[in-house]
Amino acid sequence: MDNLRNIGIFAHVDAGKTTLSEQLLMLSGAIRELGSVDRGTAHTDTLDVERRRGISVKASCVSFTWKDTRINLIDTPGHTDFSAEIEQSMWALDGAILVVCAVEGVQPQTELLYEAFSRNGIPVILFLNKMDRPGSDPKRVFAQVRRRLSPHAAFFACPQESSEALLETVADLDDQVMERYLSGDFPQEGEIRERFCALAREGKAVPVLAGSALTGSGVEAVLDTALTCLPQPGHGAKLSGVAFAVTEDRLLGRGVWVRLFGGEMSARQGIELPGRLDPVTGQRAVVTRKITQIRDATLHDAGSLKAGEIGVVYGLGRLKVGHVFGEEALLPRSVKPGGYRVPLLSVKAVCDDKEDMEKLRQAAMELSEENPLLEATWSKTLGELQFHVMGTIQQEVLAEELLSRYELHVRFLAPTPMYRETIAKETVGFCAYTMPKPCWAILKFEMKPGKRGSGIVYHSEVPVRQILEGYQHQVEQAMPLALKQGRLGWPVTDVEITLVDGNHHQFHTHPLDFIVATPWAIQDGLQRGGSVLLEPILRIRFLLPPECVGRVMSDVAGMRGQVTDTEADAERVILTARVPLSESMTYATTLSAITGGRGGMSVELDGYDPCPLEKGLTAPRRGVDPLDTSRYILAARSALEGGIFDLDA
């Protein structure tokens, strides 16, 4: 579709992303008056909490026309606590605008965003913002861009533009142009620019623009470059799309924002959706829901949604964000939540009025459908609810949302790191579930430590004459439940598990017996093999004034961390370190005090390392311990959903 672009706008916090969005809307004629982040009037910040705090919390989609081309623009949060919104927006895009402050330069978070674009095949335009500010230095920042983001970045449609630089970039990427360049046959400027734009649409070259979102300087060039250097959407014939956000309408109820990559969806069309999971067969039922209404990206009634378009679909019930419509293989990128950044903190939610806990549980389920990374977990045995969060800002916003949206006064206890655990040595796990009749499921697993970061590797060596194929499928289906909590109470990882022996009984085996037996045998093996606590290790990139480097290096050592790399220019130093999460949870505040607000840091998970028990934490068990066999069997037989499955909200 030549007359459509689906673009996201991203930035490190406070780089001016939302201000640029306002200017794009103003210049295109979509709004008559510029909104302000500081005044809480930005058109892309629609939630009360966003207007009150002056930050973007949810991604929002706005639509406008520029030079006969419809542009669907998704404005995303800048704060890393709302990384789930950033990631979900990436699922829907064909291209991105990345805003970089011309004063502060390339921030560590900017690098993480660019890495995500490259990994997901999303072409990018860079906009060097705040050129009107004292201290702006586009040449210095451009050098950072080429060094830290892409060597194939070039100024485009800027006063700093150089035709020779464009030619060199194109020649470096195009062998035919390189041959002409070396032979002295220099292509014309128009040909160079056309080829550069084509390479940019492929994600190989990166156009760099400069200006000021505050004054509007350079904003028109951003729109023009978006049309020429970012790709138009494709339009496959087979249905393929993703639900990337949720919205609520007072009359129509719950709607899901959908990006359609192929096929078509129309009002009154029946859509097949996943239903309840059958614990016996391991298969999920299919239900058909009828679309009641479709709105386009301008939120006007559309009647249908075609390949390449973004819109809101109503009538699909409580559909989770990340649901894929049609053929997932036809999507341009993975939509598995957590590919960009995963929560590393768990926090308990408490209502002062205990009668509100059930209402809180229902609200938590709804919020987890909108953001699967929240992973709200309700334990009946402990009577508590936990959320997974990115940081304290998200936690505070979550409390405000529960109050304004659900009228729930919720307190959060101090967050704790989410540890993992593995086994210490090679071992065997065994279960003979043969009493009291009728039941029969015998399992024997060989278990050994895996390589760090390998996760769980499972396979079976047992022939189907010993354990029927359907029962073996149940074992595989029950494995995530069995490993949800180890002997220290944390999720188990980095273990190779092989089913080596076992059998069913022709008459006594009940359809659920192998689902009951699998956690029992696995926990037996974990107890025999011993437990190793694994703590999350962060890769932290510090952006520092040179005079603060020594202090921060000392602090890293004091936090049981290790400096792995340093990079310096004339004004600042980037120091990279590996630091345990538990030691660095409040260090951002310390860093701000040390550097007088001139320093910054970005974090990402760098893996899990063994941790002495006295330096870490164990977690209370939710549900009945499978090794407490009498209570476990009673729980399994009386109510599977309330006993051994007591792990989810």
C-alpha positions, -999 to 999 in steps of 0.1 A, spaced: 0 0 0 18 31 -12 -5 55 7 0 40 42 28 39 68 28 22 102 55 39 123 64 39 160 82 67 177 108 57 204 133 74 227 153 74 259 132 91 286 132 129 283 147 130 248 116 148 235 96 119 218 61 130 228 69 166 219 79 155 185 47 135 182 27 167 189 46 186 162 39 158 137 2 160 145 2 198 143 21 200 110 -2 175 94 -33 194 105 -45 166 128 -46 190 157 -50 228 160 -30 234 191 1 218 204 -2 198 236 24 198 263 39 169 284 46 192 313 11 207 313 -5 172 309 -22 182 276 -3 159 252 -27 143 227 -10 110 229 -11 109 267 -47 101 273 -47 84 307 -52 104 339 -20 90 354 0 101 323 -14 137 325 -8 139 362 28 125 361 38 140 328 51 107 314 39 82 289 27 50 305 8 33 277 15 32 240 -11 51 220 -20 51 183 -28 83 164 -35 86 127 -30 115 103 -24 123 66 8 137 51 10 143 13 -18 119 5 -3 92 27 -20 79 58 4 76 87 -5 54 117 19 66 145 23 47 177 38 68 205 55 47 231 67 52 267 103 63 272 107 49 307 122 14 308 96 3 335 71 2 307 92 -19 284 62 -42 278 44 -14 260 75 -7 239 79 -43 229 42 -48 221 43 -17 198 72 -32 179 50 -62 169 27 -38 149 53 -17 130 69 -14 96 94 13 106 105 34 135 116 70 144 142 70 171 147 103 189 182 111 203 190 142 223 216 163 206 229 174 240 230 141 259 238 120 229 233 83 225 221 70 259 225 33 269 187 29 265 190 42 230 214 14 222 190 -12 236 162 1 215 183 1 183 195 -34 191 158 -45 193 150 -28 160 179 -46 143 169 -79 159 133 -75 147 141 -62 112 125 -28 118 140 0 96 148 32 116 151 70 111 171 89 137 161 124 148 187 144 167 165 165 188 170 197 210 193 214 185 181 247 200 195 238 234 229 251 246 254 223 245 239 206 215 266 191 193 253 172 163 288 162 150 297 146 184 264 128 186 265 117 150 300 102 157 284 83 186 256 71 164 280 56 138 302 41 166 275 27 189 244 21 166 253 18 129 283 25 108 259 30 79 241 61 93 243 92 73 228 127 76 198 131 53 179 162 44 198 182 70 221 212 68 249 188 78 241 166 49 270 156 27 265 140 -7 299 124 -5 290 108 29 258 94 14 277 80 -16 303 64 7 275 48 28 257 35 -3 290 22 -19 298 4 14 265 -15 11 261 -19 -27 289 -37 -46 278 -23 -79 279 13 -67 313 5 -51 327 -7 -84 315 25 -101 329 46 -73 363 30 -76 364 34 -113 356 71 -111 320 67 -125 303 87 -97 265 83 -97 243 114 -98 231 128 -65 195 118 -73 205 83 -80 225 82 -47 196 94 -27 172 70 -43 195 40 -36 201 52 0 164 53 6 160 18 -8 187 6 16 170 24 45 137 7 37 156 -26 39 170 -17 73 206 -15 61 211 23 60 200 47 87 189 83 77 199 109 104 179 141 107 184 170 131 161 197 145 140 208 175 107 192 184 101 222 207 104 248 179 93 226 150 126 229 132 133 199 110 99 182 117 87 185 82 118 166 70 109 138 95 76 133 77 91 135 43 118 111 51 92 87 67 75 85 33 107 79 13 129 59 37 105 37 57 87 8 40 51 6 30 32 -24 46 29 -57 28 -4 -73 21 -5 -111 22 -35 -131 12 -38 -154 42 -50 -142 75 -21 -132 98 -22 -105 125 -15 -98 161 -33 -81 190 -9 -56 204 -29 -35 229 -63 -33 246 -88 -5 249 -121 0 266 -152 17 252 -181 27 273 -207 13 248 -188 -14 229 -168 -28 259 -134 -43 254 -116 -39 221 -82 -51 209 -58 -31 188 -49 -54 158 -22 -51 132 -31 -72 102 -3 -84 81 -23 -106 58 -59 -114 49 -90 -94 61 -112 -91 91 -148 -78 89 -177 -70 112 -199 -100 120 -171 -124 109 -166 -154 132 -131 -157 146 -117 -189 161 -101 -183 195 -85 -206 221 -108 -219 249 -102 -240 280 -73 -264 282 -83 -301 286 -60 -315 313 -66 -350 300 -57 -346 263 -35 -315 267 -55 -299 239 -70 -265 241 -106 -262 230 -116 -238 202 -144 -213 205 -158 -190 178 -166 -154 186 -182 -129 162 -167 -95 156 -193 -69 166 -175 -38 152 -142 -26 137 -127 9 140 -98 21 120 -68 39 135 -87 72 136 -113 53 158 -140 58 131 -163 29 121 -146 9 93 -165 -23 89 -134 -42 79 -96 -44 85 -74 -52 56 -38 -64 53 -14 -37 63 -38 -18 84 -41 -11 122 -75 -9 139 -96 -18 169 -117 -50 169 -146 -55 193 -165 -86 203 -136 -110 209 -140 -112 247 -111 -113 271 -84 -118 244 -48 -116 256 -23 -91 242 0 -111 220 -27 -133 205 -19 -142 169 -48 -144 144 -43 -168 115 -9 -181 106 19 -171 130 46 -181 105 36 -153 82 43 -126 108 75 -106 102 87 -111 137 82 -130 169 54 -119 192 65 -138 223 63 -114 253 97 -107 270 119 -107 239 129 -71 246 131 -70 284 116 -92 311 105 -83 347 130 -93 373 111 -82 404 81 -97 422 59 -76 445 30 -86 468 -2 -67 465 -22 -62 497 -57 -48 502 -64 -33 537 -100 -46 533 -96 -84 530 -130 -86 513 -115 -68 484 -89 -95 477 -113 -114 453 -120 -82 434 -82 -76 433 -77 -111 419 -102 -105 391 -86 -71 383 -51 -87 383 -63 -113 357 -76 -85 335 -44 -65 337 -23 -96 330 -43 -101 298 -34 -66 287 3 -70 298 12 -107 299 46 -99 316 28 -88 348 21 -125 354 -3 -119 383 -1 -150 405 -28 -158 431 -21 -185 458 -51 -198 477 -28 -216 501 -9 -184 510 -38 -161 504 -16 -136 485 -13 -120 451 19 -112 434 28 -92 403 60 -93 382 72 -57 377 101 -39 359 107 -13 386 92 10 412 77 35 388 56 8 372 46 -4 407 34 31 416 15 35 384 -1 1 389 -13 12 423 -29 43 407 -45 23 380 -60 -2 404 -75 28 424 -88 48 394 -100 19 373 -112 -6 399 -116 15 430 -92 -7 449 -69 7 476 -38 -15 472 -5 -15 490 26 -31 476 52 -46 499 89 -42 491 98 -59 458 121 -89 458 143 -102 430 130 -133 411 156 -159 416 159 -192 397 173 -226 408 189 -257 393 202 -290 405 237 -295 418 244 -330 404 231 -357 381 203 -377 397 172 -397 392 136 -388 399 110 -415 405 73 -418 412 51 -449 416 16 -436 419 -3 -469 424 -23 -464 455 -50 -459 465 -68 -475 436 -79 -467 409 -46 -452 397 -14 -463 381 14 -441 368 51 -450 372 78 -426 360 115 -425 361 135 -395 350 172 -390 346 181 -354 354 214 -336 351 226 -300 352 225 -282 319 246 -254 306 239 -220 321 212 -203 301 201 -235 283 167 -237 301 148 -270 303 156 -297 277 133 -327 278 129 -358 258 116 -393 262 133 -427 256 103 -448 267 85 -467 240 48 -462 236 41 -499 246 53 -490 281 36 -456 283 10 -448 257 16 -418 235 -13 -399 250 0 -404 285 35 -393 274 19 -362 260 4 -355 294 39 -358 310 52 -332 286 22 -310 292 27 -312 330 64 -305 329 61 -266 332 38 -271 363 63 -296 378 92 -270 374 73 -239 384 88 -242 419 118 -262 429 129 -272 464 139 -236 472 106 -222 459 118 -207 426 113 -217 390 137 -244 379 160 -239 349 191 -253 332 182 -290 336 183 -318 311 155 -343 318 151 -376 301 121 -400 307 140 -434 308 114 -458 323 79 -462 335 46 -478 326 8 -474 326 -17 -500 335 -43 -513 311 -71 -512 336 -61 -491 366 -46 -460 349 -69 -430 353 -68 -403 326 -52 -377 350 -27 -400 367 4 -389 347 -4 -353 352 -4 -360 390 27 -382 388 50 -359 368 55 -331 395 59 -359 421 87 -376 402 104 -343 392 104 -330 428 118 -363 439 147 -358 415 152 -322 425 155 -333 462 180 -360 454 201 -338 432 204 -309 456 196 -273 448 217 -244 435 202 -209 439 207 -187 408 205 -150 411 197 -126 382 227 -107 370 223 -73 353 244 -59 325 245 -22 335 258 5 312 267 36 332 270 70 314 293 90 336 312 123 339 350 113 339 355 125 375 329 100 388 343 68 372 365 58 401 336 61 426 313 40 405 339 14 399 344 11 436 306 9 441 304 -19 415 330 -40 434 311 -33 467 279 -47 450 297 -80 442 299 -68 406 326 -67 379 335 -40 354 336 -56 319 343 -27 296 350 11 295 347 35 266 355 72 268 353 103 247 361 139 255 331 145 278 319 112 293 326 76 300 305 45 293 313 19 319 298 -16 315 295 -39 344 278 -72 356 261 -67 389 237 -88 409 202 -74 408 197 -77 446 227 -54 452 218 -27 427 180 -22 431 183 13 445 216 23 429 200 47 404 192 71 432 228 68 445 241 74 410 221 106 406 235 119 438 271 110 429 269 127 395 247 156 404 221 143 379 246 142 350 249 104 350 226 77 338 223 39 336 204 13 317 200 -23 326 193 -56 310 194 -92 321 227 -108 315 219 -142 328 219 -160 362 248 -169 383 251 -193 414 244 -174 446 251 -185 482 219 -191 501 228 -165 527 230 -138 500 197 -148 484 162 -158 493 140 -188 493 103 -186 484 73 -201 502 56 -229 484 23 -223 467 1 -253 465 8 -287 481 43 -301 480 43 -332 458 67 -348 483 40 -345 510 24 -374 492 -7 -380 513 -18 -344 511 -8 -341 475 -29 -371 464 -59 -357 483 -55 -323 467 -51 -339 433 -82 -360 437 -105 -335 453 -99 -304 431 -70 -302 406 -76 -265 401 -74 -257 438 -45 -279 448 -16 -289 427 -25 -262 401 -26 -234 427 0 -214 409 -19 -189 387 -43 -160 391 
